Amino acid sequence: MRVIQSILTALLVLGGATAPETLAADLLMLQISESEQRYRIEARFLVDAPLAVVHALLTDYEQLPRLSPSILESEVVDAPTPTQVRVSTRIRACVLIHCQTLRRVEDVRESPRRLVAVIVPEQSDFAAGR
């Protein structure tokens, strides 16, 4: 199954993401669209926590399973620079009663206010995504 994902955090929201400290999050917008068998999921949400806390949780790549029950495992597979990292996650995705375990490998670029994750399709069950 090849899927397109637009935003890493969209899957966290859809998977019921909650931080270990039970930070509150409000879903502000959710859009799901399909074109030529490619799916786009876009979500925006507001987290009731300081930016530094949210950034620290999202960049603790070895502990991503704490953020969502749909993330089964995660690991850093490469870190060529202090602001670039390749992360592999194994996720459990469910639509209604059909569930599937998928592998997602992403190259993540970090900055103080933004994380950009781009899927590495040749190592993932996802054809593309950002």
C-alpha positions, 0 to 999 in steps of 0.5 A, spaced: 500 500 500 503 506 497 500 512 501 502 520 501 502 524 507 503 531 507 504 533 514 508 528 519 504 531 525 497 530 521 498 522 523 500 524 530 493 528 530 489 522 527 492 517 531 490 520 537 497 524 539 497 526 546 504 528 550 506 524 556 505 530 560 497 530 557 498 537 554 491 539 551 491 540 543 485 543 539 484 541 532 483 547 528 483 544 521 483 537 518 483 536 510 483 530 507 483 529 499 485 524 494 487 526 486 490 520 482 490 515 487 494 520 492 492 522 498 493 528 502 492 529 509 493 536 512 491 538 519 493 544 524 492 544 531 494 548 537 497 545 543 497 548 550 504 548 551 510 552 550 513 552 543 520 549 546 516 543 550 512 541 544 519 542 539 523 537 544 517 532 544 517 532 537 524 532 536 525 526 541 525 521 535 527 515 539 521 516 544 516 518 538 511 512 540 510 516 547 506 521 543 501 516 539 499 509 540 499 508 532 507 509 532 509 502 534 517 504 534 522 509 532 529 510 531 534 515 528 538 511 522 542 517 520 544 524 523 548 528 518 548 535 521 545 537 528 539 540 524 538 534 519 536 527 521 533 521 518 528 517 522 525 511 521 518 509 524 513 503 524 506 505 525 499 502 525 494 505 520 487 503 521 481 505 517 474 503 520 476 496 521 482 495 516 489 496 520 496 495 517 503 496 519 507 501 515 514 503 515 515 510 514 522 513 513 523 521 513 529 526 512 527 531 517 530 538 517 529 542 524 529 549 525 527 553 532 520 554 529 519 549 524 520 541 522 520 539 515 519 531 514 520 529 507 519 521 506 524 517 503 520 513 498 525 507 497 525 506 504 518 507 506 511 504 505 509 511 502 510 513 495 511 520 497 510 525 502 512 532 506 
